[in-house]
Amino acid sequence: MPTELQLLLAITSGIVLLLVLIIKVRLNAFLSLLIASITIGLLGGVPPDEIAGVIGKGMGDTLAFVATIVGLGTLFGAILEHSGGARQLARFLLNRTGEERAPLALILSGFIVAIPVFFDVAFIILFPVIQALSRRLRKPLVVFALPLLAGIAITHSFIPPTPGPVAVADILQVDLGWMILLGLPVGLPTALLCGLVVAQRLTARFAYEDDAPAPEVTPAQTADLVLLTHVAILLPIGLMVMSAVLNTLIDAGTVAPFAGLDLLLLIGHPFSALILATLFAVYVLGRRAQLTRDQLFEISNDALAPAGAIILITGAGGVLKEMLITTGIGALIAEQMATSSVSLLILAYVVSALVRVLQGSATIAMITGAGIVGPVLAVLPDYGVVDTTLIALAIAAGSVIASHVNDSGFWLVNRFLQQEVTDTLRTWTVLSTAISLCGFAMILLL
């Protein structure tokens, strides 16, 4: 039986090794997580002949859910992007708010569009909108970019079905409907505060440059495409929230089982909800954009390529969680937390934030944080569904902090805005830190 000191040495060595492999050796995150997990298992007293079984269980249990969600979400987002629906939605919101309140429209655009697509994709497809605004209103590009980035970053970290929140929810066994229900009141006020107030202060010193790139010509707004895009995005969210609320009311005895309940719960399951949304996107948005069957087939195939890497990394995060459970490290941390004044909510945030700052990737920070906190939650019976969901959101909040030179998103912003590195550090890095701190403050209030 391993001692407490041996277990603490195992977890410390494993996390240090993980960071060294990713940061210094530049080894793929999937391999790094697996190597770190095996190291923790061996140092934590797991017999060598059982290591492979733990890897298989951790990978299988995680991917049974996550692979399906990420795959469907990726297909859904690709159709939304290629149909032009995302850009039309942004133009619709701009027309509604007026150009004088363009930052508000851009926050909402980023917040909504990033629900089904990745961070970088959402920014790239909406970038022509902020280019056009910059040229038309003769204001610096960064003035419009930061509000858009605030909306995108918050949704990418807080609202499923983007991969990070899905992975955290699965590892911590949180219903996706609850992630959405609590993620919205945390994320939206944070986006508005940071995207309007903080971003305005950060961009006050910038001047407009006449040689800004010419805006890309966008098609005229069509009301039916905007409506269909709204329906496509809200359909899976509404179904998942319905399922979560129904399950909670039935468990509490507030609602008695009724005829057709099983069918409603099936439709509201994340698998079914995203299948329906993806089919809607393919056959309604795709055909509305006059995409041929061959084009839809090619778009779908191309979209799944980047999803594969995310799925494997998420599975490796499940291996880390399973190894911590098998070694007993999760139970040990839980015992320490029970006698400590440190909140598990704070621990979740700090761990995720540290990993984010050290290695850059928000998704890996979320997966690592959930892998460490998940085994602790498994042996602490006092945490209900709301508490567990808030802990999941705290991990998400920590993963946003301090985007800097080791984050690919930092260079995406830097390249598109054509900034000096110091300017990107003073704007996007500070804004991402504000988003993290403000989001965590909202979670503490809840």
MILORO-427256 format. One line per 10 residues: number of its first residue (from 1); their letters; for each residue x, y, z of C-alpha. Coordinates in nm, 4 decimals, decimal comma, padded with zeros to 6 digits, m for minus. Layout:
// residues N
NUM	a	X/Y/Z  ...
END
This chain:
// residues 446
1	mptelqllla	00,0000/00,0000/00,0000  00,1629/00,3317/m00,1041  00,2200/00,5951/00,1640  00,0840/00,9485/00,1506  00,4313/01,0778/00,0728  00,4631/00,8319/m00,2168  00,1286/00,9390/m00,3588  00,2114/01,3094/m00,3307  00,5466/01,2425/m00,5005  00,3641/01,0551/m00,7768
11	itsgivlllv	00,1168/01,3355/m00,8557  00,3861/01,6055/m00,8334  00,6259/01,4146/m01,0572  00,3523/01,3377/m01,3079  00,2340/01,6974/m01,3440  00,5896/01,8335/m01,3654  00,6740/01,5722/m01,6295  00,3585/01,6620/m01,8250  00,4523/02,0295/m01,8352  00,8162/01,9582/m01,9257
21	liikvrlnaf	00,7139/01,7290/m02,2114  00,4703/01,9850/m02,3545  00,6692/02,3042/m02,2939  01,0361/02,2037/m02,3221  01,0365/01,8833/m02,5265  00,7475/02,0070/m02,7451  00,5960/01,6608/m02,7419  00,2389/01,6118/m02,8613  m00,0124/01,6698/m02,5785  m00,1770/01,3290/m02,6341
31	lslliasiti	00,1516/01,1434/m02,5846  00,2520/01,3711/m02,2964  m00,0698/01,3028/m02,1040  m00,0337/00,9272/m02,1515  00,3325/00,9253/m02,0411  00,2510/01,1413/m01,7373  m00,0398/00,9130/m01,6452  00,1783/00,6002/m01,6681  00,4448/00,7699/m01,4542  00,1868/00,8593/m01,1887
41	gllggvppde	00,0564/00,5018/m01,1917  00,3992/00,3406/m01,1520  00,5119/00,5836/m00,8807  00,1721/00,5529/m00,7116  00,1963/00,1783/m00,6707  m00,0171/00,0478/m00,9586  00,1252/m00,2917/m01,0684  00,2807/m00,2707/m01,4171  00,0523/m00,5452/m01,5492  m00,2530/m00,3331/m01,4573
51	iagvigkgmg	m00,1378/m00,0076/m01,6202  m00,2675/m00,0971/m01,9661  m00,6090/m00,1851/m01,8227  m00,6343/00,1519/m01,6479  m00,5418/00,3316/m01,9721  m00,8062/00,1380/m02,1633  m01,0747/00,2087/m01,9042  m00,9953/00,5784/m01,8764  m00,9826/00,6233/m02,2523  m01,2953/00,4181/m02,3191
61	dtlafvativ	m01,5107/00,5711/m02,0465  m01,4266/00,9232/m02,1625  m01,4484/00,8782/m02,5377  m01,7773/00,6879/m02,5175  m01,9375/01,0269/m02,4615  m01,6909/01,2934/m02,5712  m01,6021/01,1523/m02,9143  m01,9654/01,1551/m03,0239  m02,0312/01,5072/m02,8968  m01,7146/01,6616/m03,0396
71	glgtlfgail	m01,7645/01,4862/m03,3745  m02,1236/01,6021/m03,4102  m02,0438/01,9518/m03,2870  m01,7623/01,9818/m03,5391  m01,9858/01,8764/m03,8287  m02,2547/02,1177/m03,7138  m02,0103/02,4085/m03,6896  m01,8588/02,3392/m04,0318  m02,1973/02,3597/m04,2053  m02,2812/02,6787/m04,0158
81	ehsggarqla	m01,9531/02,8309/m04,1313  m01,9755/02,7306/m04,4988  m02,3427/02,8222/m04,5333  m02,2628/03,1835/m04,4467  m02,5047/03,1722/m04,1551  m02,2509/03,2845/m03,8937  m02,1549/03,5992/m04,0822  m02,5149/03,6822/m04,1652  m02,6022/03,6494/m03,7982  m02,3346/03,9062/m03,7092
91	rfllnrtgee	m02,4635/04,1477/m03,9755  m02,8185/04,1001/m03,8437  m02,7130/04,1903/m03,4887  m02,5187/04,4935/m03,6137  m02,8242/04,6196/m03,7989  m03,0344/04,5711/m03,4857  m02,8033/04,7512/m03,2448  m02,6778/05,0170/m03,4832  m02,3161/05,0872/m03,5655  m02,2775/05,3188/m03,2660
101	raplalilsg	m02,3311/05,0136/m03,0451  m02,1254/04,7820/m03,2647  m01,9180/04,6398/m02,9728  m02,2374/04,5061/m02,8142  m02,3406/04,3411/m03,1409  m01,9936/04,1894/m03,1804  m01,9976/04,0464/m02,8272  m02,3333/03,8820/m02,8936  m02,2171/03,7604/m03,2356  m01,9062/03,6006/m03,0915
111	fivaipvffd	m02,1008/03,4567/m02,7991  m02,3579/03,2881/m03,0261  m02,1369/03,1848/m03,3175  m01,8741/03,0221/m03,0926  m02,1316/02,7776/m02,9519  m02,0954/02,5346/m03,2425  m01,7487/02,6286/m03,3798  m01,3929/02,6476/m03,2497  m01,2348/02,9695/m03,1176  m01,0090/03,0317/m03,4168
121	vafiilfpvi	m01,2787/02,9442/m03,6721  m01,5302/03,1816/m03,5126  m01,2767/03,4668/m03,5153  m01,1678/03,4039/m03,8732  m01,5170/03,3883/m04,0225  m01,6289/03,7045/m03,8411  m01,3059/03,8968/m03,9021  m01,4316/04,0521/m04,2302  m01,7198/04,2053/m04,0334  m01,4869/04,3943/m03,7999
131	qalsrrlrkp	m01,2663/04,4940/m04,0952  m01,5661/04,6522/m04,2643  m01,6691/04,8328/m03,9451  m01,3184/04,9658/m03,8892  m01,3042/05,1118/m04,2390  m01,6578/05,2483/m04,2359  m01,6416/05,4125/m03,8922  m01,2714/05,5029/m03,9201  m01,1803/05,3472/m03,5897  m00,8888/05,1133/m03,5053
141	lvvfalplla	m00,9457/04,7459/m03,5833  m00,8674/04,6470/m03,2242  m01,1653/04,8508/m03,1001  m01,3983/04,5986/m03,2642  m01,1762/04,2921/m03,2320  m01,1620/04,2838/m02,8509  m01,5414/04,2793/m02,7927  m01,5716/04,0035/m03,0540  m01,2902/03,8055/m02,8892  m01,4532/03,8464/m02,5480
151	giaithsfip	m01,7748/03,6854/m02,6708  m01,5920/03,4058/m02,8523  m01,3517/03,3233/m02,5684  m01,6217/03,2991/m02,3044  m01,8503/03,0734/m02,5052  m01,5565/02,8576/m02,6151  m01,4705/02,7914/m02,2505  m01,8091/02,7939/m02,0766  m02,0805/02,6716/m02,3138  m02,1052/02,3190/m02,4650
161	ptpgpvavad	m02,0765/02,1663/m02,7216  m01,7273/02,3142/m02,7699  m01,4676/02,0483/m02,6745  m01,3319/02,2009/m02,3518  m01,6625/02,2300/m02,1616  m01,7747/01,8913/m02,2954  m01,4565/01,7242/m02,1698  m01,4795/01,8883/m01,8266  m01,8478/01,7984/m01,7948  m01,7796/01,4361/m01,8821
171	ilqvdlgwmi	m01,4825/01,3938/m01,6471  m01,6712/01,5588/m01,3598  m01,9982/01,3811/m01,4540  m02,1915/01,7054/m01,5065  m02,5002/01,7123/m01,7267  m02,4426/01,9322/m02,0332  m02,7830/02,0910/m01,9787  m02,6680/02,2151/m01,6392  m02,3423/02,3432/m01,7898  m02,5519/02,5532/m02,0275
181	llglpvglpt	m02,8009/02,6645/m01,7604  m02,5284/02,7950/m01,5271  m02,2755/02,8811/m01,7974  m02,5059/03,1404/m01,9528  m02,5575/03,3558/m01,6375  m02,1841/03,3341/m01,5673  m02,0629/03,3914/m01,9213  m02,2957/03,6562/m02,0604  m02,2453/03,9216/m01,7875  m01,8721/03,8518/m01,7995
191	allcglvvaq	m01,8699/03,8999/m02,1770  m02,0614/04,2283/m02,1509  m01,8448/04,3700/m01,8725  m01,5132/04,2713/m02,0288  m01,6164/04,3301/m02,3897  m01,7632/04,6748/m02,3278  m01,5879/04,8271/m02,0253  m01,2468/04,6587/m02,0117  m01,2008/04,6472/m02,3891  m01,2846/05,0179/m02,4215
201	rltarfayed	m01,0165/05,1103/m02,1684  m00,7595/04,8857/m02,3351  m00,8160/05,0324/m02,6818  m00,8452/05,4029/m02,5909  m00,4831/05,4805/m02,6865  m00,4973/05,3266/m03,0364  m00,5381/05,5431/m03,3472  m00,7026/05,4579/m03,6770  m00,4677/05,3778/m03,9656  m00,5756/05,4600/m04,3197
211	dapapevtpa	m00,3873/05,1663/m04,4674  m00,6076/04,9075/m04,2918  m00,6855/04,6071/m04,5168  m00,9865/04,6498/m04,7402  m01,2934/04,4662/m04,6051  m01,4086/04,1529/m04,7745  m01,7329/04,1962/m04,9662  m02,0136/04,0104/m04,7906  m02,3479/03,9122/m04,9374  m02,6600/04,1077/m04,8582
221	qtadlvllth	m02,8441/04,0060/m04,5445  m03,1268/03,7607/m04,5926  m03,3862/03,7336/m04,3170  m03,4604/03,3670/m04,3748  m03,0940/03,2629/m04,3408  m03,0636/03,4598/m04,0163  m03,3765/03,2933/m03,8790  m03,2594/02,9476/m03,9824  m02,9186/03,0102/m03,8232  m03,0862/03,1095/m03,4961
231	vaillpiglm	m03,2966/02,7929/m03,5044  m02,9942/02,5737/m03,5824  m02,7916/02,7094/m03,2877  m03,0726/02,7226/m03,0329  m03,2209/02,3816/m03,1210  m02,9604/02,1593/m02,9477  m02,9238/02,4012/m02,6552  m03,3000/02,4062/m02,5933  m03,3299/02,0276/m02,6145  m03,0393/01,9652/m02,3743
241	vmsavlntli	m03,1693/02,2191/m02,1231  m03,5172/02,0622/m02,1421  m03,3718/01,7193/m02,0659  m03,1658/01,8490/m01,7720  m03,4631/02,0300/m01,6180  m03,6925/01,7288/m01,6627  m03,4404/01,4932/m01,5032  m03,3927/01,7273/m01,2082  m03,7678/01,7740/m01,1515  m03,8321/01,3998/m01,1717
251	dagtvapfag	m03,5458/01,3172/m00,9317  m03,6844/01,5749/m00,6881  m04,0340/01,4276/m00,7147  m04,1777/01,7552/m00,8441  m04,2881/01,5960/m01,1715  m04,4267/01,2437/m01,1954  m04,3271/01,0216/m01,4899  m04,5731/01,0510/m01,7774  m04,6394/00,8973/m02,1177  m04,3800/01,0019/m02,3705
261	ldllllighp	m04,1241/01,0996/m02,1055  m03,8669/00,8491/m02,2303  m03,8986/00,9854/m02,5825  m03,8545/01,3452/m02,4612  m03,5461/01,2494/m02,2614  m03,4030/01,0679/m02,5634  m03,4575/01,3720/m02,7847  m03,2980/01,5941/m02,5205  m02,9915/01,3731/m02,4760  m02,6807/01,5510/m02,6119
271	fsalilatlf	m02,6333/01,2784/m02,8745  m02,9855/01,3114/m03,0137  m02,9978/01,6894/m02,9796  m02,6782/01,7343/m03,1813  m02,7785/01,4736/m03,4402  m03,1016/01,6645/m03,5012  m02,9184/01,9982/m03,5127  m02,6564/01,8629/m03,7535  m02,9209/01,7170/m03,9846  m03,1045/02,0502/m03,9755
281	avyvlgrraq	m02,7820/02,2346/m04,0616  m02,6972/01,9975/m04,3464  m03,0368/01,9764/m04,5131  m03,1722/02,3240/m04,4369  m02,8764/02,5622/m04,4048  m02,6604/02,3672/m04,6474  m02,9247/02,3468/m04,9168  m03,0261/02,7081/m04,8508  m02,6667/02,8051/m04,9351  m02,6952/02,5916/m05,2505
291	ltrdqlfeis	m02,4195/02,3551/m05,1411  m02,4245/02,0368/m05,3467  m02,4236/01,6885/m05,1954  m02,0596/01,6468/m05,2938  m01,9692/01,9779/m05,1304  m02,1545/01,8869/m04,8098  m01,9791/01,5506/m04,8060  m01,6371/01,7144/m04,8506  m01,7060/01,9808/m04,5872  m01,8103/01,7136/m04,3363
301	ndalapagai	m01,5014/01,5026/m04,3999  m01,2627/01,7982/m04,3787  m01,4237/01,9173/m04,0547  m01,3539/01,5911/m03,8716  m00,9758/01,6085/m03,9233  m00,8995/01,8635/m03,6450  m01,1608/01,7009/m03,4200  m00,9542/01,3800/m03,4099  m00,6664/01,5428/m03,2221  m00,9006/01,7032/m02,9679
311	ilitgaggvl	m01,0832/01,3747/m02,9106  m00,7578/01,1874/m02,8450  m00,6263/01,4554/m02,6075  m00,9566/01,4478/m02,4199  m00,9362/01,0696/m02,3949  m00,5851/01,0995/m02,2513  m00,7274/01,3386/m01,9916  m00,9699/01,0617/m01,8960  m00,6706/00,8290/m01,8532  m00,5125/01,0801/m01,6120
321	kemlittgig	m00,8331/01,0910/m01,4087  m00,8608/00,7108/m01,3993  m00,4978/00,6752/m01,2910  m00,5504/00,9199/m01,0045  m00,8520/00,7173/m00,8900  m00,6689/00,3844/m00,9176  m00,3648/00,5025/m00,7234  m00,5801/00,6537/m00,4494  m00,4416/01,0029/m00,5082  m00,7921/01,1372/m00,5626
331	aliaeqmats	m00,9051/01,0059/m00,2253  m00,5925/01,1462/m00,0607  m00,6548/01,4949/m00,2002  m01,0184/01,4677/m00,0926  m00,9129/01,3844/00,2630  m00,6784/01,6835/00,2668  m00,9525/01,9087/00,1299  m01,1982/01,7895/00,3965  m00,9682/01,9149/00,6736  m00,8473/02,2233/00,4879
341	svsllilayv	m00,9955/02,5709/00,4680  m00,9233/02,5820/00,0948  m01,2361/02,5476/m00,1178  m01,2438/02,2850/m00,3929  m01,3839/02,5611/m00,6144  m01,0674/02,7655/m00,5620  m00,8450/02,4611/m00,6108  m01,0172/02,3853/m00,9429  m00,9639/02,7415/m01,0645  m00,6015/02,7688/m00,9520
351	vsalvrvlqg	m00,4939/02,4342/m01,0991  m00,6509/02,5121/m01,4360  m00,5066/02,8649/m01,4397  m00,1538/02,7440/m01,3580  m00,1578/02,4838/m01,6336  m00,2929/02,7428/m01,8779  m00,0190/02,9957/m01,7991  00,2568/02,7344/m01,8149  00,1631/02,5514/m02,1362  m00,0794/02,7790/m02,3238
361	satiamitga	m00,3673/02,5608/m02,4400  m00,7024/02,6363/m02,2772  m00,8364/02,2919/m02,3728  m00,5417/02,1083/m02,2160  m00,5699/02,3286/m01,9054  m00,9368/02,2322/m01,8704  m00,8698/01,8620/m01,9258  m00,5783/01,8554/m01,6796  m00,7720/02,0500/m01,4184  m01,0740/01,8223/m01,4524
371	givgpvlavl	m00,8488/01,5154/m01,4405  m00,7127/01,6250/m01,1033  m01,0393/01,7502/m00,9520  m01,2622/01,4692/m01,0871  m01,1286/01,1939/m00,8579  m01,1673/01,4271/m00,5594  m01,5345/01,4883/m00,6394  m01,5894/01,1135/m00,6762  m01,5199/01,0600/m00,3037  m01,6856/01,3751/m00,1687
381	pdygvvdttl	m02,0603/01,3045/m00,1365  m02,1656/01,6540/m00,0271  m02,1477/01,8145/m00,3698  m02,4794/01,8390/m00,5530  m02,5419/01,9033/m00,9198  m02,5186/02,2832/m00,8886  m02,1968/02,2719/m00,6830  m02,0357/02,0271/m00,9244  m02,1369/02,2376/m01,2248  m01,9893/02,5506/m01,0662
391	ialaiaagsv	m01,6629/02,3638/m01,0056  m01,6618/02,2663/m01,3733  m01,7144/02,6320/m01,4657  m01,4325/02,7356/m01,2304  m01,1990/02,5060/m01,4237  m01,3215/02,6697/m01,7455  m01,2632/03,0183/m01,6010  m00,9079/02,9310/m01,5004  m00,8309/02,8040/m01,8490  m00,8948/03,1452/m02,0093
401	iashvndsgf	m00,6421/03,3417/m01,8067  m00,3364/03,5202/m01,9510  m00,3247/03,4169/m02,3158  00,0352/03,4912/m02,4092  00,3174/03,3784/m02,6374  00,2781/03,0050/m02,5696  m00,0868/03,0107/m02,6824  m00,1724/02,9643/m03,0501  m00,4750/03,1914/m03,0005  m00,2397/03,4743/m02,9013
411	wlvnrflqqe	m00,0592/03,4539/m03,2355  m00,3873/03,4278/m03,4245  m00,4979/03,7594/m03,2727  m00,1540/03,9128/m03,3229  m00,1364/03,8128/m03,6901  m00,4888/03,9181/m03,7873  m00,4685/04,2542/m03,6083  m00,1155/04,3135/m03,7402  00,0038/04,4234/m03,3965  00,3398/04,4379/m03,2258
421	vtdtlrtwtv	00,3745/04,1574/m02,9702  00,3776/04,4147/m02,6879  00,0452/04,5556/m02,8081  m00,1136/04,2108/m02,8133  00,0143/04,1520/m02,4592  m00,1379/04,4836/m02,3478  m00,4742/04,4136/m02,5096  m00,5658/04,0490/m02,5640  m00,3544/03,9108/m02,2771  m00,5003/04,1624/m02,0324
431	lstaislcgf	m00,8534/04,1064/m02,1654  m00,8267/03,7272/m02,1333  m00,7077/03,7696/m01,7741  m00,9991/04,0022/m01,6997  m01,2404/03,7477/m01,8506  m01,0973/03,4752/m01,6269  m01,1098/03,6786/m01,3056  m01,4536/03,8261/m01,3766  m01,5932/03,4848/m01,4704  m01,4596/03,3325/m01,1490
441	amilll	m01,6063/03,6201/m00,9481  m01,9460/03,5480/m01,1047  m01,9105/03,1804/m01,0121  m01,8295/03,2743/m00,6508  m02,1398/03,4954/m00,6424  m02,3548/03,2062/m00,7607
END
